[in-house]
Amino acid sequence: MQKIKVGISQGDVNGVGYEVILKTFANEDMFQLCVPVLFGSPKVMAYYKKSIEGAPNFNVIDRPEKARDNQLNIVDCLGDKEIKIEPGKASEESGSAAFAALQAAVDALKKQQIDVLVTAPINKNTIQRDGFHFPGHTEYIEKTAGDGNHSLMILMNDRIRVALVTTHVPVAQIAQKITKHIIEAKLKILDEALKMDMAIDNPRIAVLSLNPHCGDNGLIGTEEQDIIIPAIQDSFKKGIRCFGPYAADGFFGSGNYAKFDAILAMYHDQGLAPFKALSMDDGVNYTAGLPVIRTSPAHGTAYDIAGKNIADESSFRQAIYAAIDIYRNRERYDEAYANPLKKQYYEKRDDSDKLKLDQVTEEDI
């Protein structure tokens, strides 16, 4: 089986990005899984490499096509430009370097010079400039590489997957962003991603409420009755096995999340606070719904520990694993559905297993 070419954008050079990248590939077994191509700076790489025990040597190249097997390849995105490395400090220089690497990596992804992209953490403030006026990676990649598709942020590991209706939206604006249309659109993307990218047949999706206690029948909010429940009902009629809405506190506190293949949360902290409490060390951020594959670790730049050689690379390693798995799953899915007989088999199997809305009981949930 041909190795997947994994592109990696360096992220913020003053954060823990290079540390977790070097620690990940200090394990030589990683080179059996993929051909890594880092978009960044050899000078920055050399700086951090000195403090990482067992850090691999790296191969400097000018374009991804020159990447060598069994080596950590790096495309020099900064050239002769000097950059001051100040671990733990946000700076204009580090933001500029992060954007240059991200631009080059996404361009290579669009041109299929790399198969997947794993992004190291950026500082969402210092990266802002001409060409990047976005709240984060997700929105930038949707705009530049999405071919007009809408994306869906999914935080996931082997135990739990949490997707978001709204992402980087101020809390004061969340309620007005929640519409029946957007919930249905996100449910459709999530259902397709679970089938195509996660290889899950007939996935079960839990939908969280917006208000505490699901609004208490309108006492503390009507969004559940007016928006969320109708969206769930119409999506279910279209073949998406979605249930709810569930009040977020009781849903996570009782462990009900374990009964579903994925959870759709209404806003960022509602879904990601419990996810990171449960899965910070091995969580992966996946941008679903796009023709390209992008993952990242679930943590940020971690300025507080940058340069101290204590960052845990587990989440970054899992982001690479996830990107490879999604790529392979999509290959298998496309192969199955390209064959008319297989397509009929899958469609028949899916239809026969779907529940009708009026048959859903508590036992089903």
C-alpha positions in Angstrom: 0.0 0.0 0.0 1.4 3.4 -1.0 2.3 5.6 1.8 0.2 8.7 2.3 2.0 12.0 2.0 1.1 14.0 5.1 1.5 17.8 4.8 2.1 19.6 8.1 2.0 23.4 8.6 4.3 24.7 11.2 1.8 26.8 13.1 3.2 29.5 15.5 6.9 29.1 15.9 6.8 30.4 19.5 4.3 27.7 20.5 4.7 24.0 21.0 4.2 23.1 17.3 7.8 22.2 16.5 8.2 20.3 19.7 5.3 18.0 19.2 6.2 17.5 15.6 9.8 16.5 16.4 8.7 14.3 19.3 6.1 12.6 17.1 8.7 11.7 14.4 11.4 10.8 17.0 9.5 7.5 16.8 10.8 5.9 13.6 7.7 3.8 13.3 5.8 6.9 12.1 7.9 6.8 8.8 6.3 3.4 8.1 2.9 5.0 8.0 3.5 8.1 6.0 5.8 10.5 4.2 5.8 13.7 6.3 6.2 17.1 4.5 6.5 20.0 6.9 5.9 23.5 5.6 8.0 25.8 7.7 11.6 27.0 8.4 14.7 24.8 8.6 16.2 27.4 10.9 13.4 27.1 13.4 13.5 23.3 13.0 17.2 23.3 13.9 16.6 25.5 16.9 14.0 23.2 18.5 15.7 20.0 17.4 18.7 20.7 19.7 16.5 20.2 22.8 14.5 17.1 21.7 16.1 13.8 22.5 16.0 11.4 19.6 14.7 14.1 17.2 15.1 13.0 13.6 17.3 14.6 11.0 15.4 16.5 8.4 15.6 16.9 4.6 15.2 20.4 3.2 13.3 20.6 -0.1 11.9 23.3 -2.3 8.7 21.6 -3.2 6.6 18.6 -1.9 7.4 16.4 -5.0 11.0 16.1 -3.8 10.0 14.5 -0.4 12.0 11.4 0.5 10.7 8.3 2.1 11.7 7.6 5.7 12.7 11.2 6.4 11.2 14.3 7.9 11.0 16.6 4.9 10.7 20.3 5.2 9.6 22.8 2.6 11.4 26.1 3.3 8.5 28.7 3.3 10.6 31.6 4.7 13.8 31.5 2.6 16.4 33.9 3.8 14.0 35.8 5.9 15.2 36.0 9.5 12.8 35.2 12.3 13.3 35.8 16.0 12.3 32.8 18.0 10.9 33.7 21.4 9.1 30.6 22.9 6.0 31.6 24.8 5.6 35.0 23.2 3.0 36.2 20.7 4.6 38.3 18.0 3.9 39.8 14.6 6.8 37.8 13.2 5.5 34.5 14.4 2.1 35.3 12.9 3.6 36.2 9.6 5.6 32.9 9.5 2.6 30.9 10.5 0.6 32.3 7.6 3.3 31.8 5.0 3.5 28.1 6.0 -0.3 27.7 6.0 -0.6 29.3 2.6 2.0 27.0 1.1 0.5 23.9 2.7 -3.0 24.6 1.6 -1.8 25.4 -1.9 0.0 22.1 -2.0 -3.1 20.3 -0.7 -5.3 21.8 -3.4 -2.8 20.8 -6.1 -2.7 17.3 -4.6 1.0 17.5 -4.0 0.2 16.2 -0.5 -2.7 13.9 0.4 -3.8 15.3 3.7 -2.9 18.3 5.9 -2.2 18.4 9.6 -2.0 21.9 11.0 0.0 22.8 14.1 -1.6 25.4 16.4 -1.6 29.1 15.4 -2.2 32.2 17.4 -5.6 33.4 16.0 -4.7 37.0 16.7 -1.2 37.4 15.4 -1.9 35.6 12.2 -4.5 38.2 11.1 -3.4 40.1 8.0 -4.2 40.5 4.3 -5.3 37.1 3.2 -6.3 35.9 6.6 -9.3 37.5 8.2 -10.8 34.4 9.8 -11.5 33.2 13.3 -9.3 30.1 12.7 -8.0 27.4 10.5 -11.4 25.9 9.9 -12.9 28.9 8.3 -9.8 29.7 6.3 -9.6 26.2 4.8 -13.3 26.2 4.1 -12.9 29.4 2.1 -9.6 28.6 0.3 -9.9 24.8 -0.3 -13.6 24.0 0.2 -14.7 24.4 -3.5 -17.8 26.2 -2.2 -18.6 23.4 0.4 -19.6 24.2 3.9 -17.4 22.7 6.6 -18.1 21.2 10.0 -15.8 21.2 13.0 -15.6 17.8 14.7 -13.5 17.1 17.8 -13.0 13.4 18.2 -11.1 10.4 19.4 -11.9 6.7 19.7 -14.5 7.3 22.4 -16.4 10.4 21.5 -17.0 12.7 18.5 -18.4 16.2 19.1 -19.5 18.5 16.2 -20.5 22.1 16.3 -23.4 24.1 14.7 -21.6 27.4 15.4 -17.8 27.6 16.0 -15.9 30.8 16.7 -19.0 33.0 17.4 -19.3 35.5 20.3 -21.6 34.2 23.0 -23.9 37.2 22.6 -24.5 36.2 18.9 -25.0 32.4 19.3 -28.8 32.4 19.6 -29.4 34.4 16.4 -27.1 32.1 14.5 -29.1 29.0 15.4 -31.6 28.3 12.6 -33.5 25.3 11.4 -31.6 25.4 8.1 -28.1 25.5 9.6 -28.9 22.6 12.0 -30.2 20.5 9.2 -27.1 21.4 7.1 -24.7 20.4 9.8 -26.6 17.2 10.6 -26.3 16.2 6.9 -22.5 16.9 6.8 -22.0 15.0 10.1 -24.0 12.0 8.9 -22.1 11.9 5.6 -18.7 12.3 7.4 -19.5 9.5 9.8 -20.3 7.1 6.9 -17.7 8.2 4.4 -14.8 9.3 6.6 -15.3 7.2 9.8 -16.7 4.1 8.1 -19.7 3.9 10.4 -22.8 2.4 9.0 -26.2 3.9 10.1 -24.6 6.3 12.6 -26.6 7.6 15.6 -26.4 11.3 16.3 -27.4 13.1 19.5 -28.4 16.7 19.2 -27.9 19.0 22.2 -30.3 21.8 23.3 -29.4 25.4 23.3 -31.0 26.4 26.5 -30.6 24.9 30.0 -33.0 22.0 30.7 -34.0 22.1 27.0 -35.8 25.4 27.7 -38.2 23.8 30.2 -41.1 23.8 27.7 -40.5 27.4 26.7 -40.0 28.8 30.3 -36.4 29.7 29.6 -36.2 29.7 25.9 -38.2 28.6 22.8 -35.5 27.6 20.4 -35.9 24.0 21.2 -39.6 23.9 20.2 -39.3 26.4 17.4 -36.0 25.4 15.7 -34.2 22.4 17.1 -36.9 19.8 17.4 -38.3 20.6 13.9 -34.8 20.3 12.5 -34.3 16.9 14.1 -37.7 15.7 12.9 -37.2 16.7 9.3 -33.6 15.4 9.2 -34.9 12.0 10.6 -37.5 11.8 7.8 -34.6 12.2 5.4 -32.8 9.2 6.8 -30.5 10.8 9.3 -30.7 8.9 12.6 -30.7 11.9 15.0 -32.2 12.2 18.4 -32.8 14.8 21.0 -32.5 17.6 22.0 -30.7 16.7 25.2 -29.7 19.1 27.9 -25.9 19.2 27.7 -25.1 19.0 31.5 -27.1 15.8 32.1 -26.1 14.3 28.8 -22.4 14.4 29.5 -22.8 13.9 33.2 -24.8 10.7 32.9 -22.4 9.2 30.3 -25.2 9.1 27.6 -22.6 10.3 25.1 -21.3 6.8 24.9 -24.6 5.6 23.3 -24.1 7.7 20.2 -21.6 7.8 17.3 -21.5 11.6 17.4 -22.9 14.6 19.2 -24.0 17.9 17.6 -23.5 20.8 20.0 -25.0 24.2 19.4 -21.9 26.2 20.2 -18.2 26.0 20.9 -17.9 25.7 24.6 -21.0 23.6 25.1 -19.4 20.8 23.1 -15.6 21.4 23.5 -15.5 22.0 27.3 -16.7 18.5 28.1 -14.8 17.0 25.2 -11.5 18.4 26.3 -12.2 17.5 29.9 -12.6 13.9 28.7 -10.1 13.7 25.9 -7.6 16.6 25.9 -4.5 14.3 25.5 -5.6 12.4 22.4 -8.3 14.6 20.9 -8.2 15.6 17.2 -9.9 18.5 15.5 -11.2 17.4 12.0 -12.6 19.8 9.4 -15.4 17.6 7.8 -17.5 18.3 4.7 -14.7 19.4 2.4 -13.1 17.7 -0.6 -9.7 18.0 1.2 -8.7 16.3 4.5 -7.4 18.5 7.4 -6.9 17.6 11.0 -5.1 19.2 13.9 -4.3 18.5 17.6 -7.0 19.5 20.0 -4.8 21.9 21.9 -3.5 25.4 21.1 -0.1 27.1 21.0 0.4 26.4 24.8 2.6 29.4 25.3 2.8 28.7 29.0 5.0 25.5 28.4 6.5 26.4 25.0 10.3 25.9 24.9 10.3 23.9 28.1 10.4 20.5 26.4 7.4 19.2 28.4 4.7 19.3 25.7 2.8 16.0 25.1 2.8 15.0 21.4 -0.1 12.5 21.8 -2.8 14.7 20.3 -0.6 15.7 17.3 0.3 12.0 16.7 -3.4 11.1 16.8 -4.1 13.9 14.3 -1.8 12.2 11.9 -3.4 8.8 12.5 -6.9 10.3 12.0 -5.9 12.0 8.7 -4.5 8.7 7.4 -7.5 6.7 8.5 -9.9 9.3 6.9 -8.0 9.2 3.6 -8.1 5.3 3.5 -11.8 5.3 4.5 -12.7 7.7 1.7 -10.8 5.5 -0.7 -12.8 2.4 0.3 -16.1 4.4 0.3 -15.5 5.7 -3.2 -14.5 2.3 -4.4 -17.6 0.7 -3.0 -19.9 3.3 -4.4 -18.2 3.4 -7.8 -19.4 -0.2 -8.3 -23.2 -0.1 -9.1 -23.8 -3.5 -7.5 -22.0 -2.5 -4.3 -23.8 0.8 -4.3 -27.2 -1.0 -4.5 -26.1 -3.3 -1.7 -25.1 -0.4 0.6 -28.2 1.6 -0.2 -30.5 -1.4 0.4 -28.8 -2.2 3.6 -29.0 1.4 4.9 -32.7 1.7 4.0 -33.7 -1.5 5.7 -32.1 -0.5 8.9 -33.5 3.0 9.3 -36.1 3.7 11.9 -39.3 5.6 11.2 -39.8 8.7 13.2 -43.0 7.6 14.9 -41.3 4.3 16.0 -38.5 6.0 18.0 -38.8 5.1 21.6 -36.7 5.5 24.7 -35.3 2.0 24.2 -34.0 3.1 20.8 -32.1 5.9 22.4 
